[in-house]
Amino acid sequence: MNKIKLTDNLSLSQIIRGFWRLDSWNMSTEELINNMRACIDMGVTSFDTAEIYAGTLCESLMGEAFAKDTTLRGKVELISKTGIFKEEINGRSFGYYNTTYDRIKQSCKESLQRLHTDHLDLYLIHREDPLLDPWEAGRALLDLKKEGLVKEIGVSNFDPFKFDGLNKAVDGALVTNQIEWNPVCFEHFNSGMMDYLTANKIHPMIWSPLAGGRLFKEDDPLCKKAMDKITEIAKRHNCEPDTIVYAWIIYHPVQAMPIVGSQKIERIESAVKALDIKLEHYEWYEIYAASGQQQIR
């Protein structure tokens, strides 16, 4: 397994295990432990979650596994996020953001309790907050580092302007931006975020690399066009189409780290196999242009 060095204190496995939908996997604690062990055996040692996932339940379920098998925590890099919250207002759930100093500090400590750990390897601001004060949020993140509660800090879903603003406030300490990227989603190419990250040697984590499974739905015209080309390239390399998608993401010089969110170990194996796929340079562009959203001029 390739390890991507973010800082001298932290490297992540290039394939990351995502636990966004853990609550729907219907696993017992022992089954989850075995699932985690299988990932670790493949070299997939970086585990991603967030406090908002299933309303903190995903963190709690992971914490139960870490508490039951105390050897697990020391074998993984643990990532969580803060910033998204919900309130019940007149009987309806309302989502909003909160990246104030006190909220970030409180959220981190609550996540640590749920996860049964004394520190996070990486802590992220989950979404762009229109009310983000980079100096206030940055002070909270730096204080968490000073207190030893987190090793490194980063963000998720930030555009180049908010990333740069917060990065200035933390003296360049942001180590990643977890962003969406797949063969039908190019938001961060078109915003300039990918250029920013590549130029500054900041390695992004990639969520929804298979578009949440939408890539395989033929009733979506963009996905069908992309998958027709991906399937063609997969046949050339004698592998599964999802392996080609992961290989396509890994090929980019930014050294991205795709997150695999499936509960099925065979899906993790498909992603790991991508590390051995050698795409032709033109094949990367075939996929880049396949959906018709991006043009090669």
Buried (B, 14 or more C-beta within 10 A) or exposed (E): EBBBEBEEEBBBBBBBBBBBBBBEBEBEBEEBBBBBBBBBEBBBBBBBBBBBBBEBEBBBBBBBBBBEBEEBBEBBBBBBBBBBBEEEEEEEEEEEBBBBBEBBBBBBEBBBEBBBBEBBBBBBBBBBBEEBBBEBBBBBBBBBBEEEBBBBBBBBBBBBEBBBBBBEBBEEBBBBBBBBBBBBBBEBBEBEBBEBBBEBEBBBBBBBBBBEEBBBEEEBEBBBBBBEBBEBBBEEBEBBBBBBBBBBBBBBEBBBBBBBBBBEBEBBBBBBBBBEBEBEEEBBEBBBBBBEBBEEE
